[in-house]
Amino acid sequence: MTTTAASALFLLAAVSVIVGVADGLGSGSTIAVVSATGAVCGILAGKTPQSVSCVVGGAVVPLAPNISFESIAGGRNSLCGLVSGGVYLVCWESDFRWRRIYDGPAPLTGLSVGDDQVCAVENATGTLRCWRGGEEFRQVDPLRLASVTSGRQFSCGILANDSRVACWGTRSVAARLQADFANISMSTLVAGDSHLCGLDLSGSLICKGNNASGQLNSPSAQTPFEFSSLALEANRSCAARRNGTVVCWGERGRSSGDPTNGTQFETIVSGLDLTCGLSRVNLSSILCWGSNFSSSVVVISAGKIVPGPCSTQASCGSCEVFPDSENLCSGSGRICRRQSSRAMRRQRSGTSSKHTDRAEEFTLAELAAATNNFSPDYKIGAGSFGTVYRGKLEDGREVAIKRGETTGTKMKKFQEKEYAFQSELSFLSRLHHKHLVGLVGFCEEKDERLLVYEYMKNGALYDHLHGKASFNGDQNGQISLLNSWKMRIKIVLDAARGIEYLHSYAVPPIIHRDIKSSNILLDANWTARVSDFGLSLMGPESDGEHLSMKAAGTVGYMDPEYYGLHHLTTKSDVYGLGVVLLEVLTGRRAIFKEEGDGGPISVVDFAVPRIVAGELTAVLDPRVKLPELNESEAVELVAYTAMHCVNLEGKDRPTMGDVVANLERALTLCEDSHGSISSATISLASD
């Protein structure tokens, strides 16, 4: 970035906002400009975590903390970032020291930063939250917003109930802008120094406010929803078309049109006299242009910048999936390029849902049609709060639909169902990883609560191990691949990676509380995914801390320390996975009845003493051929790992990261033997 370019940056005039579905116009920005420092910043793609990096004066500056971010926005002196999931909000000052200014518990969305103020909305309620900027921002009358955007000493938002515009701040321009938009319902809105532009519900571009430099004189020839991104300087406005090209207008007396000579961009943002766009060609360079200097290319890293929010939606509907989006999102989500017709229809009608940024909202009639009116023939299982059905949506997508129990009217049962529904919807709406079940959408009608997931063609691990999908063939007549030790190890490794993501990369950590083989599902490619978040909780940030919680979960999988002392930690999930590992090794249920007259016994009590005694082969599932030389070491490593996972005290159990490392090594050993394994070589870092 040139010195001239840096000096021209002294006020961010526009930020992107999140409205409706995650791919919509004005969606969360993954690049930002900081005025006082002249920094151009972006969220790095294809990395875990997806951290933020900036360029200042030509030098690349990686920013701490090294965690994943979903959106960033720059202001006059500061840059702010919303951590993936929305439960943390951090800001960096001009010296790039960071400070957490929001720490949950409600997830946030729609981050915006103006002259000094920082605003966002609570994802679940639409409640406006503002920090800094004076009393006029921190004590705004309670508003329910679909989105928020900020300019110089004012902010505006789109009301959730009727899509009208509300503005507030320390300048009289706020009242004038609210009056200008008084009778217009908007789907997107972006603020400049003293003006606003956005799309109304029909997709037409509308600009209001100060027009001293012609910054409101948008192109007259435009089609509905032609523009995919807006960026407003003080005296000029720019818009990126869906084909990526840019058009600008304003700066009276200067030429407008396309200042980039046909360069294509995924998204654009602005400062007072500067606009920057992420190149569509390589996603690794940002081109900046402004009135006081010629265009300049900024390269933030050797890699790429995320071109849009990574969504957990199982499908983009009628939108197109961004090419290579799974790799860009580090295997934890996908990027949808265009807004779906369903979401657009709902925006036009003024409907606002507290979860529409991450999931589709369905009607009960739509889901009843998908399941032949919830026919028993479509039933495929049960979850934490209801029955699961196989379904086929009108657009042809195969899904699994979990319906809350509808029998009985006792308040306690309804409250339990409501808690499980809200818990699972809240977590899966913000979590995205290839080894977690994908949420498609939800339905809330009167007392009905339904969740819609990607359909896992090969069912649950439990069914393959214990009989519903028979060992020699599943319900579709296909041969089960669980007849090899390599495949079994691969599946539990997939599950461990999903749990590791919850413990180590979700902020704050998430404790699943119900890890068991029936909650490990297998997709069409036999990739395992952890499901059922109805009992999940946000855990303590420190491994040395615990939550004091009444025990909940499934008998046979519950951590004895949690069950007996009500001490819940991430190690409780480690115990549950340890039981699953023993199930996979032995082929026996978590609780089973011994042959003869023996009573019920746990697989832990059955297997662990024999593993300790060196009698592993005596407990292995006889339906799988005894492991050969190149597999025996791997199976032994899994057995020792399982044994340590089910230690009575959490401090003696490995972390989920240790478990993943051991299972990765075991999978490698299945193909290439490197000598004997003993318990001494296992990764067992403990508290």
C-alpha positions in Angstrom: 0.0 0.0 0.0 1.4 3.4 -0.9 2.1 6.1 1.6 -0.4 8.4 -0.2 -3.0 5.7 0.1 -2.3 5.2 3.8 -2.6 8.9 4.5 -6.0 9.1 2.7 -7.4 6.6 5.2 -8.8 8.5 8.2 -12.4 7.4 8.6 -14.2 4.3 7.7 -17.5 5.3 6.1 -19.1 2.0 5.5 -19.3 -1.5 6.8 -21.2 -4.6 5.6 -24.0 -6.1 7.5 -25.6 -9.5 7.9 -29.2 -9.8 6.9 -31.4 -12.8 6.2 -29.4 -15.8 5.0 -25.6 -15.6 5.2 -25.0 -15.1 1.5 -27.4 -12.1 1.0 -26.6 -8.6 -0.2 -24.7 -6.7 2.4 -23.6 -9.9 4.2 -20.8 -9.9 6.8 -17.5 -8.6 5.4 -14.3 -10.6 5.5 -12.1 -7.5 4.6 -11.9 -4.2 6.3 -10.2 -0.8 6.3 -8.9 1.0 9.4 -8.7 4.8 8.8 -6.1 6.2 11.2 -3.5 3.4 10.6 -4.1 2.9 6.9 -4.5 -0.8 7.6 -6.2 -3.2 5.1 -7.3 -6.4 6.8 -8.8 -9.7 5.9 -9.8 -13.1 7.3 -7.5 -15.8 6.1 -9.0 -18.8 4.2 -8.1 -22.5 4.3 -6.6 -22.3 7.7 -7.6 -23.6 11.2 -8.2 -21.2 12.8 -9.3 -18.6 10.3 -7.5 -15.7 11.9 -7.2 -12.0 10.9 -4.1 -10.5 9.2 -3.5 -6.9 8.1 -1.2 -4.9 5.9 0.1 -1.6 7.2 2.6 0.5 5.2 3.5 -2.6 3.1 4.2 -4.8 6.1 2.0 -7.9 6.9 0.8 -7.9 10.5 -0.8 -11.1 11.8 -3.3 -10.3 14.6 -3.7 -12.1 17.9 -5.8 -13.9 19.2 -5.2 -16.8 16.8 -8.8 -17.9 16.7 -11.4 -18.1 13.9 -13.4 -15.0 12.9 -16.6 -14.8 10.9 -16.6 -11.1 10.1 -14.6 -7.9 10.7 -15.2 -4.2 10.4 -12.9 -1.2 10.6 -13.5 2.3 12.1 -11.5 5.5 12.6 -9.0 4.1 15.0 -10.0 0.5 15.6 -10.7 -2.8 13.9 -13.3 -5.2 15.4 -13.9 -8.8 14.8 -16.7 -11.2 15.5 -15.4 -14.7 16.5 -17.0 -17.6 14.7 -20.3 -18.4 16.4 -20.7 -14.8 17.5 -20.2 -15.3 21.2 -17.0 -13.1 21.4 -16.4 -9.7 20.0 -12.8 -8.3 20.1 -11.4 -5.0 19.0 -7.8 -4.0 18.1 -6.7 -0.4 18.7 -4.2 1.5 16.5 -1.3 -0.4 18.1 -3.1 -3.7 17.3 -3.4 -4.7 20.9 -6.7 -6.6 21.3 -9.4 -6.4 23.9 -12.5 -8.4 24.3 -15.5 -6.1 24.5 -18.2 -8.7 24.5 -18.2 -12.2 26.1 -21.6 -13.8 25.5 -23.6 -15.6 26.3 -25.9 -14.5 23.5 -24.4 -15.0 20.0 -24.1 -11.7 18.0 -24.4 -11.0 14.3 -24.3 -8.0 12.0 -21.1 -6.3 13.3 -20.6 -2.7 12.4 -18.0 0.0 13.4 -18.4 3.7 12.6 -16.5 6.8 13.7 -16.0 5.4 17.2 -19.1 3.3 18.0 -19.3 -0.5 17.7 -22.7 -2.1 17.3 -24.1 -5.6 16.6 -27.4 -7.4 17.2 -28.1 -10.5 19.2 -28.7 -13.4 16.9 -31.6 -15.0 18.9 -33.6 -11.8 19.7 -32.5 -9.1 17.3 -31.7 -6.9 20.3 -29.3 -4.0 19.4 -26.1 -3.9 21.4 -23.6 -0.9 21.1 -20.3 -0.2 22.8 -18.3 3.0 22.9 -19.4 6.1 21.0 -21.0 7.9 24.0 -24.4 7.6 25.8 -26.3 8.1 22.5 -25.1 4.7 21.4 -24.9 2.7 24.6 -28.4 3.7 25.8 -30.4 3.5 22.7 -34.1 2.6 23.3 -34.5 -1.2 22.9 -34.7 -2.1 19.3 -35.3 -5.4 17.5 -33.1 -5.3 14.3 -32.4 -7.6 11.4 -29.1 -5.7 10.7 -27.1 -2.6 11.7 -24.7 -0.3 9.9 -22.6 2.7 11.1 -21.3 5.9 9.7 -19.7 9.0 11.2 -21.3 9.6 14.6 -24.5 7.8 13.6 -25.8 4.3 13.1 -28.9 2.9 11.4 -30.6 -0.5 11.3 -33.4 -2.4 9.6 -36.2 -3.2 12.0 -37.0 -6.9 12.3 -40.8 -6.6 12.4 -41.4 -4.5 9.3 -38.0 -3.9 7.6 -38.3 -0.1 8.1 -35.2 2.0 8.9 -34.3 3.4 12.4 -31.3 5.7 12.9 -29.6 7.2 16.0 -26.4 9.0 17.1 -24.9 12.4 17.9 -25.5 14.1 14.5 -28.7 15.6 13.2 -28.1 13.6 10.0 -29.5 10.5 11.9 -33.0 12.0 12.2 -32.9 13.2 8.6 -32.0 9.8 7.3 -34.7 8.1 9.3 -37.2 10.6 7.9 -36.0 10.0 4.4 -36.5 6.2 4.7 -39.7 6.6 6.7 -42.0 4.8 4.2 -39.5 2.4 2.6 -38.9 -1.3 3.7 -35.3 -2.3 3.1 -33.6 -5.7 2.8 -30.0 -4.2 3.0 -28.5 -1.0 4.2 -24.9 0.5 4.2 -23.8 3.8 5.8 -21.4 6.4 4.4 -20.1 9.5 6.0 -23.5 11.3 5.8 -25.6 9.1 3.5 -27.2 5.7 3.2 -27.7 3.2 0.3 -29.3 -0.1 0.2 -31.8 -2.4 -1.6 -35.5 -2.3 -0.9 -37.5 -5.4 -0.8 -38.0 -5.4 -4.5 -34.2 -5.3 -5.1 -34.0 -1.7 -6.3 -31.1 0.4 -5.2 -32.1 3.4 -3.1 -29.7 6.2 -1.7 -30.7 9.0 0.7 -28.9 11.7 2.7 -26.2 14.2 1.8 -25.8 14.7 -2.0 -23.3 17.5 -2.1 -21.0 15.5 -4.4 -23.7 13.5 -6.2 -23.1 10.4 -4.1 -26.9 9.7 -4.2 -27.0 9.8 -8.1 -27.0 6.0 -8.6 -27.1 4.6 -12.1 -30.6 4.9 -13.5 -30.5 1.7 -15.6 -30.4 -1.1 -13.1 -32.3 -4.4 -12.7 -33.6 -5.8 -9.4 -30.9 -7.3 -7.2 -28.2 -6.4 -9.8 -25.8 -5.4 -7.0 -24.1 -7.9 -4.6 -22.1 -5.5 -2.5 -22.1 -1.8 -1.6 -19.4 0.5 -0.3 -19.8 4.2 0.5 -17.1 6.8 0.8 -17.8 10.4 2.0 -18.2 11.8 -1.5 -18.7 8.7 -3.6 -20.7 5.5 -3.6 -19.6 2.2 -5.2 -21.5 -1.0 -5.9 -20.3 -4.4 -7.1 -22.5 -6.2 -9.6 -23.2 -9.9 -9.4 -20.7 -10.5 -12.2 -18.0 -8.8 -10.0 -17.5 -5.6 -11.9 -17.8 -2.3 -10.1 -19.6 1.0 -10.8 -19.1 4.2 -8.8 -20.8 7.5 -8.7 -20.4 10.9 -7.0 -17.4 13.2 -6.6 -19.1 15.9 -8.5 -17.0 17.3 -11.3 -14.9 14.0 -11.5 -15.5 11.1 -13.8 -17.4 8.1 -12.3 -18.2 4.7 -13.8 -15.7 1.8 -13.3 -12.4 3.0 -11.8 -11.0 -0.5 -11.9 -11.2 -1.2 -15.6 -13.3 -4.3 -15.4 -11.6 -6.0 -12.4 -14.0 -8.4 -10.8 -14.5 -8.5 -7.0 -16.2 -10.7 -4.5 -16.9 -7.9 -2.0 -16.0 -4.3 -1.5 -15.6 -1.9 1.6 -14.8 1.8 1.9 -13.0 4.4 3.9 -13.6 8.2 3.6 -11.6 8.5 0.4 -10.8 4.9 -0.3 -12.6 1.8 -1.5 -11.1 -1.7 -1.5 -12.3 -4.9 -3.1 -11.3 -8.6 -2.8 -10.2 -9.8 -6.2 -12.4 -12.6 -7.6 -9.5 -13.9 -9.8 -7.3 -15.2 -7.0 -8.9 -14.2 -3.6 -5.4 -13.4 -2.4 -5.1 -9.7 -3.4 -7.1 -6.6 -2.5 -7.3 -3.7 -4.9 -7.8 -0.3 -3.4 -8.7 2.9 -5.3 -9.7 6.5 -4.3 -9.9 10.1 -5.3 -6.5 11.1 -4.0 -4.3 8.4 -5.4 -4.1 5.8 -8.1 -5.1 2.2 -7.5 -2.9 0.0 -5.4 -2.8 -3.8 -4.9 -2.5 -5.1 -1.3 -1.4 -8.7 -0.6 -2.2 -9.7 3.0 -0.8 -13.2 3.0 0.7 -15.9 0.8 -2.7 -17.6 0.9 -6.3 -16.5 0.2 -8.9 -14.4 1.9 -12.3 -15.9 2.8 -14.7 -14.4 0.1 -17.8 -14.6 2.3 -19.2 -16.1 5.5 -18.7 -19.8 6.0 -22.3 -21.1 6.5 -23.4 -24.3 8.3 -26.3 -24.7 5.9 -26.3 -28.2 4.4 -27.4 -26.7 1.1 -27.4 -23.3 -0.5 -30.9 -23.9 -2.0 -31.2 -22.0 -5.2 -28.0 -20.2 -4.6 -24.7 -21.4 -6.0 -22.0 -22.8 -3.8 -18.7 -20.9 -4.1 -16.1 -23.1 -5.9 -13.8 -24.9 -3.4 -15.7 -23.4 -0.5 -15.2 -26.3 1.8 -11.4 -25.9 1.5 -11.7 -22.1 1.9 -13.7 -22.7 5.0 -11.1 -25.3 6.3 -13.6 -28.1 5.9 -16.1 -26.4 8.3 -18.9 -25.0 6.2 -19.6 -23.7 2.7 -19.9 -20.3 1.1 -23.2 -19.5 -0.7 -22.8 -16.9 -3.5 -26.4 -15.7 -4.1 -29.5 -15.3 -2.0 -32.1 -18.0 -2.3 -35.6 -17.2 -3.6 -37.1 -18.6 -0.4 -35.1 -16.1 1.7 -35.9 -13.2 -0.7 -39.6 -14.0 -0.5 -39.5 -13.9 3.3 -37.6 -10.7 3.3 -40.2 -9.1 1.0 -43.0 -10.2 3.4 -41.2 -8.7 6.3 -40.8 -12.0 8.1 -37.8 -12.1 10.5 -36.5 -15.2 12.1 -34.0 -15.3 14.9 -32.0 -18.0 13.1 -32.3 -17.1 9.4 -28.6 -16.2 9.1 -27.7 -19.8 9.5 -30.7 -22.0 8.7 -33.9 -22.0 6.6 -37.3 -21.7 8.2 -39.9 -24.2 7.1 -43.6 -24.5 7.7 -45.1 -27.5 9.4 -47.0 -28.2 6.2 -43.8 -28.4 4.2 -42.2 -30.9 6.6 -45.4 -33.0 6.8 -45.5 -33.3 3.0 -41.8 -34.3 3.1 -42.5 -37.2 5.5 -45.9 -38.4 4.2 -47.5 -36.7 7.2 -44.9 -38.1 9.6 -45.7 -41.7 8.6 -44.3 -44.4 10.9 -42.7 -45.9 7.7 -40.5 -42.8 7.5 -39.3 -43.1 11.1 -35.5 -43.7 11.3 -34.7 -43.0 15.0 -35.0 -40.8 18.0 -33.1 -37.8 19.4 -32.8 -35.8 22.6 -36.3 -34.3 22.3 -38.2 -36.3 19.7 -38.6 -38.7 16.8 -36.4 -38.5 13.6 -38.0 -39.1 10.2 -36.5 -39.4 6.7 -37.9 -36.8 4.4 -37.7 -35.4 0.9 -38.2 -31.7 0.4 -40.0 -30.2 -2.5 -36.8 -29.2 -4.2 -35.6 -32.9 -4.1 -33.2 -32.6 -1.1 -33.1 -35.7 1.2 -33.2 -34.7 4.8 -33.7 -36.0 8.3 -36.4 -34.3 10.3 -36.5 -34.4 14.1 -39.9 -33.6 15.5 -40.4 -32.8 19.2 -42.8 -35.1 21.0 -46.4 -34.0 20.6 -48.0 -36.3 23.1 -48.8 -35.0 26.6 -49.2 -31.4 27.7 -47.4 -31.3 31.0 -45.4 -28.1 31.3 -42.2 -29.8 32.4 -42.1 -32.0 29.3 -42.8 -29.0 27.1 -40.0 -27.0 28.8 -37.6 -29.9 28.3 -38.5 -30.1 24.6 -38.2 -26.4 24.2 -34.8 -26.3 25.9 -33.4 -29.2 23.8 -34.8 -27.6 20.6 -33.4 -24.1 21.3 -30.1 -25.6 22.5 -29.6 -27.7 19.3 -30.7 -24.9 17.0 -28.5 -22.4 18.7 -25.3 -24.6 18.6 -25.8 -26.0 15.1 -26.7 -22.6 13.7 -23.2 -21.3 14.6 -21.1 -24.4 14.5 -19.7 -25.7 11.2 -17.4 -28.6 10.7 -17.3 -31.5 8.4 -17.5 -34.0 11.3 -20.6 -32.3 12.9 -24.0 -33.0 11.5 -25.2 -30.3 9.1 -28.3 -28.3 10.0 -30.6 -27.4 7.1 -33.4 -25.6 8.9 -36.1 -25.5 11.5 -39.8 -25.0 12.2 -41.6 -23.3 15.1 -45.4 -23.3 14.9 -47.4 -23.1 18.1 -46.3 -26.0 20.2 -44.5 -27.7 17.3 -40.7 -27.8 17.3 -38.8 -29.4 14.4 -35.2 -29.5 13.2 -34.1 -30.4 9.7 -30.7 -31.9 9.0 -28.7 -33.4 6.2 -29.7 -37.0 5.6 -27.1 -39.4 6.8 -27.5 -42.3 4.3 -25.6 -44.9 6.3 -27.3 -44.3 9.6 -25.8 -44.5 13.1 -22.6 -46.3 14.2 -24.7 -48.0 16.9 -26.9 -49.7 14.3 -24.0 -51.1 12.4 -22.4 -52.4 15.6 -25.5 -53.7 17.3 -27.9 -54.9 14.7 -30.5 -52.5 13.3 -28.4 -52.2 10.2 -27.2 -55.8 10.2 -23.5 -56.5 10.1 -23.6 -58.0 6.6 -25.9 -55.4 5.1 -27.7 -52.2 6.0 -31.3 -51.2 5.6 -30.7 -50.3 2.0 -29.2 -53.7 1.3 -25.6 -52.4 1.1 -22.7 -54.2 2.7 -21.5 -52.6 5.8 -17.9 -51.4 5.7 -17.5 -51.9 9.4 -16.0 -55.4 8.8 -12.5 -54.0 8.8 -10.4 -52.5 11.7 -9.2 -49.8 9.4 -12.7 -48.6 8.7 -13.7 -48.7 12.3 -10.7 -46.6 13.3 -11.4 -44.1 10.6 -14.9 -43.6 11.8 -14.0 -43.0 15.5 -11.2 -40.7 14.3 -13.8 -38.7 12.4 -15.9 -38.4 15.5 -13.0 -37.5 17.6 -12.1 -34.6 15.3 -15.6 -33.3 15.5 -15.5 -33.3 19.3 -12.0 -31.8 19.3 -13.5 -28.9 17.3 -16.1 -28.4 20.0 -13.5 -28.4 22.8 -10.6 -26.6 21.2 -11.9 -24.3 18.4 -15.4 -23.3 19.5 -15.2 -20.1 21.7 -16.1 -20.7 24.5 -15.6 -24.5 24.4 -18.7 -26.6 24.0 -19.4 -29.8 26.0 -21.6 -32.2 24.1 -22.7 -34.2 27.2 -24.2 -37.1 25.2 -21.4 -38.7 23.2 -22.5 -42.3 22.3 -22.5 -44.5 19.2 -26.1 -43.7 18.3 -25.1 -40.0 18.1 -22.3 -40.7 15.6 -23.9 -40.7 12.1 -22.4 -41.9 8.8 -23.0 -40.1 5.5 -23.1 -41.6 2.0 -19.3 -41.6 1.9 -19.0 -43.2 5.4 -17.7 -40.0 6.9 -18.7 -39.9 10.6 -20.4 -36.8 12.1 -21.4 -36.1 15.6 -25.1 -35.3 16.1 -27.7 -34.4 18.7 -26.8 -31.2 20.5 -29.9 -31.1 22.7 -27.9 -31.5 25.9 -24.9 -29.4 24.9 -23.5 -26.6 27.1 -20.9 -23.9 26.8 -18.0 -25.0 29.0 -15.4 -23.2 31.0 -12.5 -21.7 29.0 -9.8 -23.3 31.3 -9.3 -27.0 31.5 -8.8 -26.7 35.2 -12.3 -25.5 35.7 -15.7 -27.3 35.7 -19.4 -26.6 35.6 -21.5 -27.7 38.5 -24.4 -29.3 36.7 -27.0 -31.9 37.4 -26.1 -35.1 35.6 -27.6 -35.7 32.2 -26.8 -38.1 29.4 -27.1 -41.8 28.6 -26.4 -44.6 31.1 -23.3 -46.5 30.2 -21.6 -43.4 28.6 -21.8 -41.0 31.5 -18.6 -39.8 33.1 -18.6 -41.2 36.7 -17.1 -38.0 38.0 -19.9 -36.0 36.4 -22.6 -38.5 37.5 -21.4 -38.7 41.1 -20.0 -35.2 41.8 -21.8 -33.1 39.2 -18.4 -31.9 37.9 -18.8 -31.4 34.2 -15.7 -30.7 32.0 -14.6 -31.5 28.4 -13.2 -34.7 29.9 -16.8 -35.9 30.3 -17.0 -36.1 26.5 -13.6 -37.9 26.5 -15.1 -40.6 28.7 -18.1 -41.0 26.4 -15.9 -41.4 23.4 -13.8 -43.9 25.4 -16.9 -46.1 25.8 -17.5 -45.8 22.0 -14.0 -46.9 21.3 -14.6 -50.0 23.5 -17.9 -50.6 21.6 -16.0 -50.5 18.3 -13.3 -52.9 19.6 -15.6 -55.4 21.2 -18.8 -55.1 19.3 -20.7 -55.1 22.6 -23.2 -52.5 23.8 -22.2 -49.9 26.5 -24.4 -52.0 28.9 -25.0 -55.6 28.0 -26.0 -58.9 29.7 -23.3 -61.5 30.0 -23.9 -65.0 28.7 -25.5 -67.5 31.1 -27.0 -66.2 34.3 -24.9 -63.1 34.5 -26.4 -59.7 35.1 -25.9 -56.5 33.2 -22.3 -55.3 32.9 -20.7 -52.3 31.3 -18.3 -52.6 28.4 -15.8 -50.7 30.6 -15.9 -53.3 33.3 -15.8 -56.1 30.7 -12.9 -54.8 28.6 -10.6 -52.7 30.6 -9.3 -55.4 33.0 -8.6 -57.7 30.1 -6.7 -55.0 28.2 -4.7 -54.3 31.3 -3.9 -58.0 31.6 -2.7 -58.1 28.0 -5.7 -60.2 26.8 -6.9 -57.8 24.1 -7.6 -60.5 21.5 -10.1 -62.1 24.0 -12.4 -59.0 23.9 -12.2 -58.1 20.2 -15.3 -58.3 18.1 -15.3 -61.9 16.6 -17.2 -60.7 13.6 -14.1 -58.9 12.3 -11.1 -61.0 11.3 -8.3 -60.9 13.8 -6.0 -58.0 13.0 -2.9 -58.8 11.0 0.5 -57.6 11.8 0.1 -54.2 10.3 -3.3 -53.8 12.1 -2.6 -55.3 15.5 -0.4 -52.4 16.6 -3.1 -50.0 15.6 -5.8 -51.9 17.4 -3.6 -52.1 20.5 -3.1 -48.3 20.4 -6.9 -47.8 20.2 -7.4 -50.1 23.1 -4.8 -48.3 25.3 -6.3 -45.0 24.3 -9.8 -46.2 25.2 -8.5 -47.5 28.6 -7.1 -44.1 29.5 -10.2 -42.2 28.2 -12.4 -44.1 30.8 -10.3 -43.4 33.8 -12.4 -42.6 36.8 -11.0 -39.1 37.3 -11.0 -36.5 34.5 -7.5 -35.3 35.3 -6.2 -38.8 34.4 -7.8 -38.8 30.9 -6.2 -37.5 27.8 -7.5 -34.4 26.0 -9.5 -34.8 22.8 -6.5 -33.5 21.0 -4.4 -36.3 22.4 -7.1 -38.8 21.4 -7.2 -37.4 17.8 -3.4 -37.7 17.6 -3.5 -41.4 18.8 -6.2 -42.3 16.4 -4.5 -40.6 13.5 -1.4 -42.7 14.3 -3.5 -45.8 14.6 -5.0 -45.2 11.1 -1.5 -44.8 9.7 -0.4 -48.0 11.3 -3.2 -49.9 9.6 -1.3 -49.4 6.3 2.3 -49.2 7.5 3.7 -51.0 10.5 6.6 -49.2 12.4 7.3 -51.5 15.3 5.5 -52.4 18.5 3.3 -50.1 20.5 3.2 -49.9 24.2 1.1 -47.7 26.6 4.3 -45.6 27.1 4.2 -44.2 23.6 0.6 -42.9 23.8 0.0 -39.2 23.8 -1.6 -38.6 27.3 -1.0 -35.0 28.2 -3.3 -34.4 31.2 -4.2 -31.6 33.5 
